[in-house]
Amino acid sequence: MKRLLRIDASARTQGSISRSVADYFQVRWTESNPGGRVIVRDLARYPVPHLDAATIAAFLAPPPPSGGPPPEGLVLSDALIDELSSADHLLISSPLYNLTLPSTLKAYFDHVIRNDRTFAQVEGRYVGLLTSKSASVVTARGGVASPAAEDELQTRTLRAILAFIGVTKVDLISLDGMSGDEASRSRRIARARAEIDHLFASPGEPVCLGPFTEEDRREIGGLRAAQAAAIQRGDAEAYAALCTDDIQLLIPGHEVVSGLERFLACEAELFRSASFASFRKTPERIERSGDLAVEVGRQEVAMRRGGTAGVFAARQKYTHVFRRTAQGWRFAVLMSNAIE
Ligand SMILES: Cc1cc2nc3c(=O)[nH]c(=O)nc-3n(C[C@H](O)[C@H](O)[C@H](O)COP(=O)(O)O)c2cc1C
């Protein structure tokens, strides 16, 4: 039975936008996981206390003899970690408060980030232990995000914390401009719901040649969905995060784009000049050889160029090379050609 752990951080239990979009995610998750269980941790109704000296002392003390009761300072932390560890997927809904995440959410993480429970130190390096989990983060903010600004602190902090405990498959659904007018707020909420629909859409399965495990198929399927979601959101950083450091982008008639930095700059430039109304992929065949997998398929894109009315649509053939890295499968080569 699949388990979803939902963590809500908005102090508003009524009228909260991040909670309402998380409600929608929960409905879609429940439809996709019949018989699944949803556990809700509501940090406004039941706040987790800030760390105190007794809890820190218990964190640092040698582990108690097995079989005995846990020290009092560990009871809450143990319960929260057990709950977190039992989940397959995390859904975090969180507003932006004063440039970063709400302190209630930080207090929660302070109790679950624990040596040898959610992370470990291996040969002088920190290694996250919750690697089999994925997460979806719904964030809401009053203002509008600017790409390089310090007001990105919440997203960056949440991604860093989740990665630290081993959760690196993170989908971000961000709602900005929530203190704007009703019409643009509704539009943004509708877009967030569409992004969620996309996360749950089951893309056509390609013919698989070679030794793909269930995990490989799931990961590569997740990469395709994350790519489409990043492109539709116009999120160059999220797109780049799906690629290897030596990514190659080959578009006929254009110079080859090599390396992550150039790729990021190139995609950011594209997303500044155009937005994608839709991006749909139909993978046809994928063949694996060692740590590489080559996929061919078709994709349909509909984009709006800045300042021009109407939508420009194209059908393309694509060839993608995936490479398995220490962080999992990533895009290594992206190539597409127009069909017509
Ligand atoms: C205490 C507080 C601090 C806030 N700080 C910021 C901020 O730094 N930047 C911003 O864009 N919006 C800020 N906002 C606006 C909220 O992020 C926005 O209203 C959001 O929709 C709240 O999430 P909710 O609707 O889920 O409660 C703040 C709101 C509150 C109540």
The ligand as an ORCA input file, in Angstrom:
! r2SCAN-3c Opt
* xyz 0 1
  C       4.044     36.706      7.571
  C       4.007     36.748      6.079
  C       5.167     36.997      5.373
  C       5.145     37.027      3.972
  N       6.303     37.241      3.296
  C       6.297     37.267      1.942
  C       7.511     37.487      1.207
  O       8.578     37.630      1.749
  N       7.435     37.514     -0.141
  C       6.250     37.330     -0.809
  O       6.266     37.346     -2.044
  N       5.100     37.092     -0.140
  C       5.086     37.055      1.210
  N       3.923     36.815      1.896
  C       2.681     36.534      1.148
  C       2.359     35.038      1.151
  O       3.454     34.287      0.677
  C       1.130     34.746      0.292
  O       0.034     35.439      0.846
  C       0.802     33.287      0.177
  O      -0.325     33.125     -0.662
  C       0.492     32.674      1.525
  O       0.250     31.281      1.387
  P      -1.188     30.666      1.742
  O      -2.168     31.322      0.817
  O      -1.033     29.219      1.473
  O      -1.468     30.969      3.182
  C       3.926     36.801      3.292
  C       2.763     36.563      4.022
  C       2.788     36.541      5.394
  C       1.511     36.260      6.158
*
